[in-house]
Amino acid sequence: MMCRKVLPCVRIWSDKCSSKYGRRRPFILAGSLMISVAVTIIGFSADIGYLLGDADEDHKNFKGT
């Protein structure tokens, strides 16, 4: 659902971009960096939850691989 709102805005911004690296490359780089950070956060979500105060009795003890 967010793609319907975000992608048209990114397309407009990239069409107006006058970077020395081109119109699309800065947006591809920024998007790939944001996705890398998001995937890393998802991977460490159990640890982050524990650090933020998630107690053991609040969830089932599932050990993923």
mmCIF file as gemmi writes it, N, C-alpha and C atoms, coordinates in Angstrom:
data_model
loop_
_atom_site.group_PDB
_atom_site.id
_atom_site.type_symbol
_atom_site.label_atom_id
_atom_site.label_alt_id
_atom_site.label_comp_id
_atom_site.label_asym_id
_atom_site.label_entity_id
_atom_site.label_seq_id
_atom_site.pdbx_PDB_ins_code
_atom_site.Cartn_x
_atom_site.Cartn_y
_atom_site.Cartn_z
_atom_site.occupancy
_atom_site.B_iso_or_equiv
_atom_site.pdbx_formal_charge
_atom_site.auth_seq_id
_atom_site.auth_asym_id
_atom_site.pdbx_PDB_model_num
ATOM 1 N N . MET Axp A 1 ? 0.815 -1.191 0 1 0 ? 1 A 1
ATOM 2 C CA . MET Axp A 1 ? 0 0 0 1 0 ? 1 A 1
ATOM 3 C C . MET Axp A 1 ? 0.864 1.263 0 1 0 ? 1 A 1
ATOM 4 N N . MET Axp A 2 ? 1.982 1.209 0.706 1 0 ? 2 A 1
ATOM 5 C CA . MET Axp A 2 ? 2.842 2.388 0.756 1 0 ? 2 A 1
ATOM 6 C C . MET Axp A 2 ? 3.482 2.66 -0.605 1 0 ? 2 A 1
ATOM 7 N N . CYS Axp A 3 ? 3.646 1.616 -1.401 1 0 ? 3 A 1
ATOM 8 C CA . CYS Axp A 3 ? 4.264 1.804 -2.715 1 0 ? 3 A 1
ATOM 9 C C . CYS Axp A 3 ? 3.432 2.726 -3.588 1 0 ? 3 A 1
ATOM 10 N N . ARG Axp A 4 ? 2.14 2.692 -3.408 1 0 ? 4 A 1
ATOM 11 C CA . ARG Axp A 4 ? 1.272 3.561 -4.209 1 0 ? 4 A 1
ATOM 12 C C . ARG Axp A 4 ? 1.482 5.032 -3.895 1 0 ? 4 A 1
ATOM 13 N N . LYS Axp A 5 ? 1.974 5.322 -2.699 1 0 ? 5 A 1
ATOM 14 C CA . LYS Axp A 5 ? 2.199 6.708 -2.313 1 0 ? 5 A 1
ATOM 15 C C . LYS Axp A 5 ? 3.66 7.11 -2.412 1 0 ? 5 A 1
ATOM 16 N N . VAL Axp A 6 ? 4.566 6.199 -2.075 1 0 ? 6 A 1
ATOM 17 C CA . VAL Axp A 6 ? 5.979 6.535 -2.018 1 0 ? 6 A 1
ATOM 18 C C . VAL Axp A 6 ? 6.613 6.556 -3.405 1 0 ? 6 A 1
ATOM 19 N N . LEU Axp A 7 ? 6.363 5.545 -4.207 1 0 ? 7 A 1
ATOM 20 C CA . LEU Axp A 7 ? 7.031 5.449 -5.507 1 0 ? 7 A 1
ATOM 21 C C . LEU Axp A 7 ? 6.749 6.625 -6.44 1 0 ? 7 A 1
ATOM 22 N N . PRO Axp A 8 ? 5.51 7.12 -6.54 1 0 ? 8 A 1
ATOM 23 C CA . PRO Axp A 8 ? 5.318 8.3 -7.394 1 0 ? 8 A 1
ATOM 24 C C . PRO Axp A 8 ? 6.103 9.516 -6.911 1 0 ? 8 A 1
ATOM 25 N N . CYS Axp A 9 ? 6.207 9.677 -5.598 1 0 ? 9 A 1
ATOM 26 C CA . CYS Axp A 9 ? 6.991 10.803 -5.071 1 0 ? 9 A 1
ATOM 27 C C . CYS Axp A 9 ? 8.468 10.637 -5.408 1 0 ? 9 A 1
ATOM 28 N N . VAL Axp A 10 ? 8.987 9.433 -5.245 1 0 ? 10 A 1
ATOM 29 C CA . VAL Axp A 10 ? 10.394 9.188 -5.563 1 0 ? 10 A 1
ATOM 30 C C . VAL Axp A 10 ? 10.649 9.396 -7.055 1 0 ? 10 A 1
ATOM 31 N N . ARG Axp A 11 ? 9.727 8.983 -7.878 1 0 ? 11 A 1
ATOM 32 C CA . ARG Axp A 11 ? 9.886 9.204 -9.322 1 0 ? 11 A 1
ATOM 33 C C . ARG Axp A 11 ? 9.942 10.685 -9.657 1 0 ? 11 A 1
ATOM 34 N N . ILE Axp A 12 ? 9.097 11.47 -9.039 1 0 ? 12 A 1
ATOM 35 C CA . ILE Axp A 12 ? 9.095 12.915 -9.291 1 0 ? 12 A 1
ATOM 36 C C . ILE Axp A 12 ? 10.408 13.534 -8.82 1 0 ? 12 A 1
ATOM 37 N N . TRP Axp A 13 ? 10.837 13.144 -7.6 1 0 ? 13 A 1
ATOM 38 C CA . TRP Axp A 13 ? 12.087 13.689 -7.077 1 0 ? 13 A 1
ATOM 39 C C . TRP Axp A 13 ? 13.281 13.277 -7.929 1 0 ? 13 A 1
ATOM 40 N N . SER Axp A 14 ? 13.29 12.044 -8.404 1 0 ? 14 A 1
ATOM 41 C CA . SER Axp A 14 ? 14.425 11.591 -9.21 1 0 ? 14 A 1
ATOM 42 C C . SER Axp A 14 ? 14.426 12.254 -10.58 1 0 ? 14 A 1
ATOM 43 N N . ASP Axp A 15 ? 13.261 12.566 -11.119 1 0 ? 15 A 1
ATOM 44 C CA . ASP Axp A 15 ? 13.216 13.268 -12.398 1 0 ? 15 A 1
ATOM 45 C C . ASP Axp A 15 ? 13.753 14.687 -12.277 1 0 ? 15 A 1
ATOM 46 N N . LYS Axp A 16 ? 13.601 15.288 -11.095 1 0 ? 16 A 1
ATOM 47 C CA . LYS Axp A 16 ? 14.087 16.649 -10.874 1 0 ? 16 A 1
ATOM 48 C C . LYS Axp A 16 ? 15.522 16.698 -10.361 1 0 ? 16 A 1
ATOM 49 N N . CYS Axp A 17 ? 16.102 15.554 -10.068 1 0 ? 17 A 1
ATOM 50 C CA . CYS Axp A 17 ? 17.443 15.484 -9.504 1 0 ? 17 A 1
ATOM 51 C C . CYS Axp A 17 ? 18.481 15.823 -10.571 1 0 ? 17 A 1
ATOM 52 N N . SER Axp A 18 ? 19.448 16.619 -10.186 1 0 ? 18 A 1
ATOM 53 C CA . SER Axp A 18 ? 20.516 16.981 -11.132 1 0 ? 18 A 1
ATOM 54 C C . SER Axp A 18 ? 21.878 16.667 -10.523 1 0 ? 18 A 1
ATOM 55 N N . SER Axp A 19 ? 22.007 15.478 -9.979 1 0 ? 19 A 1
ATOM 56 C CA . SER Axp A 19 ? 23.254 15.041 -9.357 1 0 ? 19 A 1
ATOM 57 C C . SER Axp A 19 ? 24.289 14.719 -10.421 1 0 ? 19 A 1
ATOM 58 N N . LYS Axp A 20 ? 25.556 14.812 -10.036 1 0 ? 20 A 1
ATOM 59 C CA . LYS Axp A 20 ? 26.611 14.459 -10.998 1 0 ? 20 A 1
ATOM 60 C C . LYS Axp A 20 ? 26.673 12.953 -11.237 1 0 ? 20 A 1
ATOM 61 N N . TYR Axp A 21 ? 25.991 12.174 -10.383 1 0 ? 21 A 1
ATOM 62 C CA . TYR Axp A 21 ? 25.941 10.722 -10.545 1 0 ? 21 A 1
ATOM 63 C C . TYR Axp A 21 ? 24.748 10.262 -11.372 1 0 ? 21 A 1
ATOM 64 N N . GLY Axp A 22 ? 23.962 11.178 -11.84 1 0 ? 22 A 1
ATOM 65 C CA . GLY Axp A 22 ? 22.789 10.838 -12.633 1 0 ? 22 A 1
ATOM 66 C C . GLY Axp A 22 ? 21.509 11.07 -11.856 1 0 ? 22 A 1
ATOM 67 N N . ARG Axp A 23 ? 20.401 10.801 -12.501 1 0 ? 23 A 1
ATOM 68 C CA . ARG Axp A 23 ? 19.11 11.052 -11.86 1 0 ? 23 A 1
ATOM 69 C C . ARG Axp A 23 ? 18.654 9.901 -10.996 1 0 ? 23 A 1
ATOM 70 N N . ARG Axp A 24 ? 18.982 8.676 -11.351 1 0 ? 24 A 1
ATOM 71 C CA . ARG Axp A 24 ? 18.453 7.51 -10.641 1 0 ? 24 A 1
ATOM 72 C C . ARG Axp A 24 ? 19.417 6.917 -9.619 1 0 ? 24 A 1
ATOM 73 N N . ARG Axp A 25 ? 20.72 6.989 -9.865 1 0 ? 25 A 1
ATOM 74 C CA . ARG Axp A 25 ? 21.693 6.317 -9.009 1 0 ? 25 A 1
ATOM 75 C C . ARG Axp A 25 ? 21.648 6.746 -7.543 1 0 ? 25 A 1
ATOM 76 N N . PRO Axp A 26 ? 21.521 8.034 -7.216 1 0 ? 26 A 1
ATOM 77 C CA . PRO Axp A 26 ? 21.444 8.388 -5.793 1 0 ? 26 A 1
ATOM 78 C C . PRO Axp A 26 ? 20.235 7.762 -5.094 1 0 ? 26 A 1
ATOM 79 N N . PHE Axp A 27 ? 19.128 7.646 -5.79 1 0 ? 27 A 1
ATOM 80 C CA . PHE Axp A 27 ? 17.927 7.063 -5.201 1 0 ? 27 A 1
ATOM 81 C C . PHE Axp A 27 ? 18.054 5.553 -5.073 1 0 ? 27 A 1
ATOM 82 N N . ILE Axp A 28 ? 18.71 4.917 -6.02 1 0 ? 28 A 1
ATOM 83 C CA . ILE Axp A 28 ? 18.96 3.482 -5.92 1 0 ? 28 A 1
ATOM 84 C C . ILE Axp A 28 ? 19.891 3.197 -4.745 1 0 ? 28 A 1
ATOM 85 N N . LEU Axp A 29 ? 20.929 4.003 -4.593 1 0 ? 29 A 1
ATOM 86 C CA . LEU Axp A 29 ? 21.871 3.822 -3.486 1 0 ? 29 A 1
ATOM 87 C C . LEU Axp A 29 ? 21.18 4.049 -2.141 1 0 ? 29 A 1
ATOM 88 N N . ALA Axp A 30 ? 20.423 5.122 -2.02 1 0 ? 30 A 1
ATOM 89 C CA . ALA Axp A 30 ? 19.727 5.412 -0.761 1 0 ? 30 A 1
ATOM 90 C C . ALA Axp A 30 ? 18.71 4.312 -0.434 1 0 ? 30 A 1
ATOM 91 N N . GLY Axp A 31 ? 17.974 3.858 -1.43 1 0 ? 31 A 1
ATOM 92 C CA . GLY Axp A 31 ? 16.995 2.802 -1.206 1 0 ? 31 A 1
ATOM 93 C C . GLY Axp A 31 ? 17.642 1.496 -0.788 1 0 ? 31 A 1
ATOM 94 N N . SER Axp A 32 ? 18.752 1.144 -1.418 1 0 ? 32 A 1
ATOM 95 C CA . SER Axp A 32 ? 19.423 -0.105 -1.058 1 0 ? 32 A 1
ATOM 96 C C . SER Axp A 32 ? 20.025 -0.021 0.343 1 0 ? 32 A 1
ATOM 97 N N . LEU Axp A 33 ? 20.528 1.149 0.733 1 0 ? 33 A 1
ATOM 98 C CA . LEU Axp A 33 ? 21.045 1.299 2.099 1 0 ? 33 A 1
ATOM 99 C C . LEU Axp A 33 ? 19.924 1.197 3.13 1 0 ? 33 A 1
ATOM 100 N N . MET Axp A 34 ? 18.777 1.798 2.849 1 0 ? 34 A 1
ATOM 101 C CA . MET Axp A 34 ? 17.65 1.716 3.78 1 0 ? 34 A 1
ATOM 102 C C . MET Axp A 34 ? 17.138 0.285 3.908 1 0 ? 34 A 1
ATOM 103 N N . ILE Axp A 35 ? 17.096 -0.445 2.796 1 0 ? 35 A 1
ATOM 104 C CA . ILE Axp A 35 ? 16.665 -1.841 2.839 1 0 ? 35 A 1
ATOM 105 C C . ILE Axp A 35 ? 17.661 -2.682 3.629 1 0 ? 35 A 1
ATOM 106 N N . SER Axp A 36 ? 18.953 -2.423 3.465 1 0 ? 36 A 1
ATOM 107 C CA . SER Axp A 36 ? 19.97 -3.165 4.214 1 0 ? 36 A 1
ATOM 108 C C . SER Axp A 36 ? 19.824 -2.934 5.718 1 0 ? 36 A 1
ATOM 109 N N . VAL Axp A 37 ? 19.588 -1.698 6.109 1 0 ? 37 A 1
ATOM 110 C CA . VAL Axp A 37 ? 19.383 -1.39 7.531 1 0 ? 37 A 1
ATOM 111 C C . VAL Axp A 37 ? 18.119 -2.072 8.044 1 0 ? 37 A 1
ATOM 112 N N . ALA Axp A 38 ? 17.044 -2.03 7.265 1 0 ? 38 A 1
ATOM 113 C CA . ALA Axp A 38 ? 15.786 -2.645 7.694 1 0 ? 38 A 1
ATOM 114 C C . ALA Axp A 38 ? 15.93 -4.156 7.852 1 0 ? 38 A 1
ATOM 115 N N . VAL Axp A 39 ? 16.614 -4.803 6.936 1 0 ? 39 A 1
ATOM 116 C CA . VAL Axp A 39 ? 16.802 -6.26 7.029 1 0 ? 39 A 1
ATOM 117 C C . VAL Axp A 39 ? 17.672 -6.609 8.233 1 0 ? 39 A 1
ATOM 118 N N . THR Axp A 40 ? 18.678 -5.797 8.513 1 0 ? 40 A 1
ATOM 119 C CA . THR Axp A 40 ? 19.516 -6.023 9.687 1 0 ? 40 A 1
ATOM 120 C C . THR Axp A 40 ? 18.709 -5.871 10.966 1 0 ? 40 A 1
ATOM 121 N N . ILE Axp A 41 ? 17.864 -4.848 11.028 1 0 ? 41 A 1
ATOM 122 C CA . ILE Axp A 41 ? 17.016 -4.649 12.212 1 0 ? 41 A 1
ATOM 123 C C . ILE Axp A 41 ? 16.055 -5.821 12.384 1 0 ? 41 A 1
ATOM 124 N N . ILE Axp A 42 ? 15.478 -6.303 11.297 1 0 ? 42 A 1
ATOM 125 C CA . ILE Axp A 42 ? 14.58 -7.45 11.382 1 0 ? 42 A 1
ATOM 126 C C . ILE Axp A 42 ? 15.34 -8.679 11.888 1 0 ? 42 A 1
ATOM 127 N N . GLY Axp A 43 ? 16.551 -8.856 11.425 1 0 ? 43 A 1
ATOM 128 C CA . GLY Axp A 43 ? 17.345 -10.001 11.859 1 0 ? 43 A 1
ATOM 129 C C . GLY Axp A 43 ? 17.665 -9.97 13.345 1 0 ? 43 A 1
ATOM 130 N N . PHE Axp A 44 ? 17.867 -8.798 13.898 1 0 ? 44 A 1
ATOM 131 C CA . PHE Axp A 44 ? 18.197 -8.658 15.31 1 0 ? 44 A 1
ATOM 132 C C . PHE Axp A 44 ? 16.998 -8.211 16.141 1 0 ? 44 A 1
ATOM 133 N N . SER Axp A 45 ? 15.79 -8.409 15.643 1 0 ? 45 A 1
ATOM 134 C CA . SER Axp A 45 ? 14.606 -7.91 16.339 1 0 ? 45 A 1
ATOM 135 C C . SER Axp A 45 ? 14.415 -8.55 17.714 1 0 ? 45 A 1
ATOM 136 N N . ALA Axp A 46 ? 14.744 -9.835 17.862 1 0 ? 46 A 1
ATOM 137 C CA . ALA Axp A 46 ? 14.616 -10.473 19.177 1 0 ? 46 A 1
ATOM 138 C C . ALA Axp A 46 ? 15.587 -9.856 20.167 1 0 ? 46 A 1
ATOM 139 N N . ASP Axp A 47 ? 16.81 -9.612 19.74 1 0 ? 47 A 1
ATOM 140 C CA . ASP Axp A 47 ? 17.8 -8.99 20.617 1 0 ? 47 A 1
ATOM 141 C C . ASP Axp A 47 ? 17.428 -7.552 20.954 1 0 ? 47 A 1
ATOM 142 N N . ILE Axp A 48 ? 16.93 -6.833 19.992 1 0 ? 48 A 1
ATOM 143 C CA . ILE Axp A 48 ? 16.506 -5.454 20.222 1 0 ? 48 A 1
ATOM 144 C C . ILE Axp A 48 ? 15.331 -5.424 21.188 1 0 ? 48 A 1
ATOM 145 N N . GLY Axp A 49 ? 14.397 -6.344 21.016 1 0 ? 49 A 1
ATOM 146 C CA . GLY Axp A 49 ? 13.274 -6.427 21.942 1 0 ? 49 A 1
ATOM 147 C C . GLY Axp A 49 ? 13.721 -6.722 23.355 1 0 ? 49 A 1
ATOM 148 N N . TYR Axp A 50 ? 14.694 -7.619 23.503 1 0 ? 50 A 1
ATOM 149 C CA . TYR Axp A 50 ? 15.219 -7.941 24.825 1 0 ? 50 A 1
ATOM 150 C C . TYR Axp A 50 ? 15.892 -6.719 25.452 1 0 ? 50 A 1
ATOM 151 N N . LEU Axp A 51 ? 16.678 -5.987 24.653 1 0 ? 51 A 1
ATOM 152 C CA . LEU Axp A 51 ? 17.357 -4.793 25.166 1 0 ? 51 A 1
ATOM 153 C C . LEU Axp A 51 ? 16.373 -3.697 25.551 1 0 ? 51 A 1
ATOM 154 N N . LEU Axp A 52 ? 15.222 -3.66 24.899 1 0 ? 52 A 1
ATOM 155 C CA . LEU Axp A 52 ? 14.213 -2.639 25.202 1 0 ? 52 A 1
ATOM 156 C C . LEU Axp A 52 ? 13.276 -3.062 26.325 1 0 ? 52 A 1
ATOM 157 N N . GLY Axp A 53 ? 13.535 -4.222 26.936 1 0 ? 53 A 1
ATOM 158 C CA . GLY Axp A 53 ? 12.77 -4.613 28.104 1 0 ? 53 A 1
ATOM 159 C C . GLY Axp A 53 ? 11.756 -5.715 27.895 1 0 ? 53 A 1
ATOM 160 N N . ASP Axp A 54 ? 11.821 -6.41 26.784 1 0 ? 54 A 1
ATOM 161 C CA . ASP Axp A 54 ? 10.906 -7.523 26.544 1 0 ? 54 A 1
ATOM 162 C C . ASP Axp A 54 ? 11.267 -8.672 27.479 1 0 ? 54 A 1
ATOM 163 N N . ALA Axp A 55 ? 10.314 -9.091 28.293 1 0 ? 55 A 1
ATOM 164 C CA . ALA Axp A 55 ? 10.574 -10.17 29.247 1 0 ? 55 A 1
ATOM 165 C C . ALA Axp A 55 ? 10.346 -11.524 28.585 1 0 ? 55 A 1
ATOM 166 N N . ASP Axp A 56 ? 10.948 -12.55 29.148 1 0 ? 56 A 1
ATOM 167 C CA . ASP Axp A 56 ? 10.819 -13.896 28.589 1 0 ? 56 A 1
ATOM 168 C C . ASP Axp A 56 ? 9.391 -14.409 28.659 1 0 ? 56 A 1
ATOM 169 N N . GLU Axp A 57 ? 8.629 -14.025 29.666 1 0 ? 57 A 1
ATOM 170 C CA . GLU Axp A 57 ? 7.263 -14.529 29.786 1 0 ? 57 A 1
ATOM 171 C C . GLU Axp A 57 ? 6.296 -13.834 28.84 1 0 ? 57 A 1
ATOM 172 N N . ASP Axp A 58 ? 6.744 -12.802 28.135 1 0 ? 58 A 1
ATOM 173 C CA . ASP Axp A 58 ? 5.882 -12.084 27.193 1 0 ? 58 A 1
ATOM 174 C C . ASP Axp A 58 ? 5.754 -12.79 25.851 1 0 ? 58 A 1
ATOM 175 N N . HIS Axp A 59 ? 6.571 -13.78 25.608 1 0 ? 59 A 1
ATOM 176 C CA . HIS Axp A 59 ? 6.541 -14.461 24.307 1 0 ? 59 A 1
ATOM 177 C C . HIS Axp A 59 ? 6.867 -15.944 24.488 1 0 ? 59 A 1
ATOM 178 N N . LYS Axp A 60 ? 6.568 -16.694 23.465 1 0 ? 60 A 1
ATOM 179 C CA . LYS Axp A 60 ? 6.913 -18.111 23.471 1 0 ? 60 A 1
ATOM 180 C C . LYS Axp A 60 ? 8.419 -18.258 23.217 1 0 ? 60 A 1
ATOM 181 N N . ASN Axp A 61 ? 8.976 -19.304 23.712 1 0 ? 61 A 1
ATOM 182 C CA . ASN Axp A 61 ? 10.409 -19.526 23.536 1 0 ? 61 A 1
ATOM 183 C C . ASN Axp A 61 ? 10.672 -20.266 22.236 1 0 ? 61 A 1
ATOM 184 N N . PHE Axp A 62 ? 10.562 -19.597 21.142 1 0 ? 62 A 1
ATOM 185 C CA . PHE Axp A 62 ? 10.848 -20.173 19.827 1 0 ? 62 A 1
ATOM 186 C C . PHE Axp A 62 ? 12.273 -19.821 19.455 1 0 ? 62 A 1
ATOM 187 N N . LYS Axp A 63 ? 13.044 -20.806 19.15 1 0 ? 63 A 1
ATOM 188 C CA . LYS Axp A 63 ? 14.42 -20.584 18.744 1 0 ? 63 A 1
ATOM 189 C C . LYS Axp A 63 ? 14.506 -20.802 17.237 1 0 ? 63 A 1
ATOM 190 N N . GLY Axp A 64 ? 14.58 -19.729 16.486 1 0 ? 64 A 1
ATOM 191 C CA . GLY Axp A 64 ? 14.666 -19.823 15.035 1 0 ? 64 A 1
ATOM 192 C C . GLY Axp A 64 ? 16.05 -20.223 14.59 1 0 ? 64 A 1
ATOM 193 N N . THR Axp A 65 ? 16.16 -20.64 13.357 1 0 ? 65 A 1
ATOM 194 C CA . THR Axp A 65 ? 17.461 -21.043 12.851 1 0 ? 65 A 1
ATOM 195 C C . THR Axp A 65 ? 18.097 -19.926 12.095 1 0 ? 65 A 1
